[in-house]
Amino acid sequence: MKAIKRFFKGEEGVTAIEYGLIAAGIAIAIVAIVFLVGNQLNTKFDSVYKCLGGT
C-alpha cells in the first residue's frame, strides 16, 4: 500500500512529461515558422532570379 501511495505522490514523472510537452510545443512552433518563412524566401529568390534574367 505504501508503494502505491508513494507512486501517486511522486512528481518526477509528471515534471518529465511537462518538459516533454513544452519541448514538443516548441518543436512544432519552429517547424511551422520554418515552413512559412521558407515559402516566402523561395518566392523572393524566384523573383530575384527572374529579374536577373532567369527563365
C-alpha positions as CSV (number, residue, x, y, z in Angstrom):
1,M,0.0,0.0,0.0
2,K,2.9,2.4,0.8
3,A,4.3,1.8,-2.6
4,I,1.1,2.8,-4.3
5,K,0.8,6.0,-2.2
6,R,4.4,6.8,-3.0
7,F,3.8,6.2,-6.7
8,F,0.9,8.6,-6.8
9,K,2.7,11.2,-4.6
10,G,5.8,11.3,-6.7
11,E,6.1,14.2,-9.1
12,E,9.3,13.3,-11.0
13,G,7.4,11.6,-13.9
14,V,5.0,14.5,-14.1
15,T,7.8,17.0,-14.4
16,A,9.4,15.0,-17.2
17,I,6.1,14.8,-19.0
18,E,5.6,18.6,-18.7
19,Y,9.1,19.2,-20.1
20,G,8.4,16.8,-22.9
21,L,5.2,18.7,-23.8
22,I,7.0,22.0,-23.7
23,A,9.7,20.7,-26.0
24,A,7.1,19.3,-28.4
25,G,5.3,22.6,-28.5
26,I,8.5,24.5,-29.2
27,A,9.4,22.0,-31.9
28,I,6.0,22.4,-33.6
29,A,6.3,26.2,-33.5
30,I,9.8,26.0,-35.0
31,V,8.6,23.7,-37.8
32,A,5.7,26.0,-38.6
33,I,7.8,29.1,-38.7
34,V,10.4,27.5,-40.9
35,F,7.7,26.2,-43.2
36,L,6.1,29.7,-43.5
37,V,9.3,31.7,-43.8
38,G,10.8,29.1,-46.2
39,N,8.0,29.5,-48.7
40,Q,8.3,33.3,-48.6
41,L,12.1,33.1,-49.1
42,N,11.6,30.7,-52.0
43,T,9.2,33.2,-53.6
44,K,11.7,36.1,-53.1
45,F,14.6,34.1,-54.6
46,D,12.5,33.1,-57.6
47,S,11.6,36.8,-58.1
48,V,15.2,37.9,-57.9
49,Y,16.2,35.1,-60.3
50,K,13.6,36.1,-62.8
51,C,14.7,39.8,-62.6
52,L,18.3,38.8,-63.2
53,G,17.3,37.1,-66.5
54,G,16.5,33.6,-65.4
55,T,13.8,31.7,-67.2
